């Protein structure tokens, strides 16, 4: 079940980041690149989590600890990117209804 969860998180996060990057042409460049960074971080988190769970029994403790550390690090950075985008208010500009004349 964990293997499926890591796979889904990685794939869905990657697709979300790429779609947000492509569809956000009117957003500032740093916001677009933040979405691209989020896509890469989600894919990396999913891949490291999958690798860790798939090979947990055969890996030595130091390798498991290293994979777990980097998996957690990627998740923390991804959460930081998401919080920064939420706090900045730049994403709200694309959601706000536009008055067309």
N, C-alpha and C positions, 0 to 999 in steps of 0.2 A: 504494500500500500504506500509506503514511503517513497519507493521508486517512482510510482505513478504520480505522486504529489510533487516531487521534485521536477519531474519531466513537464508536468502541466504548468507549474510556476515558471519554469524557464521559458517554455514556448509562448505562453500567454503574455508574460512580461516583455519578451522580445518583440512579439507582434504589436503589442500596445505601444511600445517605444518607437518602433519604426513607423507605424501609422500616424502617431502624434507628430513625429518629425516631418513626415511628408505633408500632412494636412495643415501644419502650422506655418505656412509660408509667410503669413502676415505678422507672425510673432517675431520678437527680437532674436538675433542670432544666438545669444547665450541660452535662451529658453529652448530653441530648437536643438542645440547641441546637448543640452541637459537631458532632453528626451532620448537622444541617441545614446548618451552615456548610460541612462537608465536601462535602455534595451540591452546594452552589452553587459551591464552588471547583473540583470535578471538572468540572462543566458549563462553567464559564468556561475551564478549561484546555483542554478538548476543543474548544470553540468558537474560542479564539484559535489553537490549533495547526492546526485545519482552515483557518481564514482565512489563516494565514501560509503554509501549504503550497499552498493553492489559488491564491493570488495572488502567490506568491513572485517570478515572473518580471516582473510588471508593477509591483511596489512599488519605490519608491526605497529606498536603503540605510537611511536614517534611520527609515523606517516599519518595515522588516523588523527593525531593531535594537530598536525600541520594542516591537513585538509579541513578539519573542523574550524581551525583558526581562520583560514582564508575564506571559508564559506561564510562565517560569521562577519568577517570584515567586509566582504562584498555586500552582505545584507545591510549592514550598518550604513555604508556609503549610499546604497540605493534608497534607504529610508531618509537619509540626509538630503539627497537630491529631491525626493518627493516633497519633503517638508519645505525646503527652500522654494520650490516652485509654487507650493500652496501659499506660503507667506508673502511671496513677492507680489501677488496679485496680477501677474502678467497673463496667467491662464484664464482668468475671469474675463478678460477682454474678448476672447474668442467665444465665450459662452453667452455673453450679453446680447440680447436681441437688438438688431439694427433697425433704425428707422429709415425705410426706403421711401423716397419721394418720386 
